[in-house]
Amino acid sequence: MVLPVKVSVDKVTHLAHTVDITPSGARLVAYRMPLQPRMIISLQRGSKKKEFRVEWIKQLSPNELQAGVECLQLQGNFWGVDLSDEGSEADKESQRALMTLLSSHSTSK
């Protein structure tokens, strides 16, 4: 899920966005940001602010990178998004029905 975030590194704030989120972390896309694995950074989403540890980075271009970050202290819903699995079973069932329909359509030709 793409969500805008503010990332504070050494008291300097940068803009970034998430690519994937979980209750305990995220994959970020950042531009011109000096991130290194094991670095502690602050993420701000709206009025909520938490510390995260950079677990890995991947340089996408000279000025763009992806980073996997993990929250240091889990509590509450930092992202402001429902990440429960309630809807996932219905989504899986819809995907199964679509795949069944597609496979039966391709075999009937």
C-alpha positions as CSV (number, residue, x, y, z in Angstrom):
1,M,0.0,0.0,0.0
2,V,1.4,3.4,-1.0
3,L,1.3,5.9,1.9
4,P,3.2,9.1,2.2
5,V,5.6,9.4,5.2
6,K,8.1,11.8,6.6
7,V,11.5,10.2,7.4
8,S,13.8,11.9,9.9
9,V,17.5,11.0,9.6
10,D,20.0,12.9,11.7
11,K,17.4,15.6,12.5
12,V,16.8,16.2,8.8
13,T,13.3,15.4,7.5
14,H,12.8,13.9,4.0
15,L,9.6,12.8,2.2
16,A,9.2,9.2,1.2
17,H,6.4,6.7,0.6
18,T,5.6,3.1,1.4
19,V,5.4,0.4,-1.2
20,D,4.3,-2.4,1.2
21,I,3.2,-2.1,4.9
22,T,2.7,-4.6,7.7
23,P,1.8,-4.1,11.4
24,S,5.5,-4.2,12.2
25,G,7.3,-2.6,9.3
26,A,7.3,-1.4,5.7
27,R,9.1,-1.2,2.5
28,L,9.9,2.4,1.7
29,V,10.9,4.2,-1.5
30,A,13.1,7.2,-0.7
31,Y,15.0,9.8,-2.8
32,R,18.4,11.3,-2.0
33,M,18.3,9.9,1.5
34,P,21.4,8.6,3.3
35,L,20.1,5.3,4.7
36,Q,22.2,2.4,5.9
37,P,21.3,-1.0,7.3
38,R,20.9,-1.0,11.1
39,M,20.3,2.8,11.2
40,I,17.5,4.0,13.5
41,I,15.2,6.5,11.8
42,S,11.9,8.2,12.7
43,L,8.8,7.8,10.5
44,Q,5.9,10.2,10.8
45,R,2.5,9.4,9.4
46,G,0.0,12.2,10.1
47,S,0.5,13.1,13.8
48,K,2.0,9.7,14.7
49,K,5.7,9.3,15.0
50,K,7.7,6.1,15.7
51,E,11.3,4.8,15.5
52,F,12.2,2.2,13.0
53,R,15.4,0.2,12.2
54,V,16.5,0.0,8.6
55,E,16.9,-3.7,7.9
56,W,18.0,-3.6,4.3
57,I,18.4,-1.2,1.4
58,K,18.4,-1.7,-2.3
59,Q,19.7,1.1,-4.6
60,L,17.3,1.5,-7.5
61,S,19.1,4.4,-9.2
62,P,21.7,7.0,-8.1
63,N,19.1,9.1,-6.3
64,E,16.5,6.4,-5.4
65,L,16.4,3.5,-3.0
66,Q,14.1,1.0,-1.4
67,A,14.5,0.2,2.3
68,G,13.0,-2.4,4.5
69,V,12.2,-0.9,8.0
70,E,11.0,-2.6,11.2
71,C,9.2,-0.8,14.0
72,L,11.2,-0.8,17.3
73,Q,8.1,-0.5,19.5
74,L,4.8,-2.0,18.4
75,Q,1.7,-0.4,19.7
76,G,-1.5,0.9,18.1
77,N,-2.2,1.3,14.5
78,F,0.7,3.5,13.2
79,W,-0.3,3.4,9.6
80,G,-4.0,4.3,10.1
81,V,-5.1,1.4,7.9
82,D,-6.9,-1.8,8.8
83,L,-4.4,-4.6,8.3
84,S,-6.5,-7.4,9.7
85,D,-7.1,-10.6,7.8
86,E,-10.9,-10.3,7.9
87,G,-11.3,-9.3,4.2
88,S,-8.4,-11.5,3.0
89,E,-10.5,-14.8,3.0
90,A,-13.1,-13.2,0.8
91,D,-10.4,-11.8,-1.5
92,K,-8.8,-15.3,-1.7
93,E,-12.2,-16.8,-2.6
94,S,-12.7,-14.2,-5.3
95,Q,-9.3,-15.0,-6.7
96,R,-10.0,-18.7,-6.7
97,A,-13.3,-18.2,-8.5
98,L,-11.6,-16.0,-11.1
99,M,-8.7,-18.5,-11.7
100,T,-11.3,-21.4,-12.0
101,L,-13.3,-19.3,-14.6
102,L,-10.1,-18.4,-16.5
103,S,-8.8,-22.0,-16.5
104,S,-12.1,-23.5,-17.6
105,H,-12.3,-20.8,-20.4
106,S,-8.8,-21.6,-21.7
107,T,-9.4,-25.4,-21.7
108,S,-12.7,-25.1,-23.6
109,K,-11.0,-23.5,-26.6
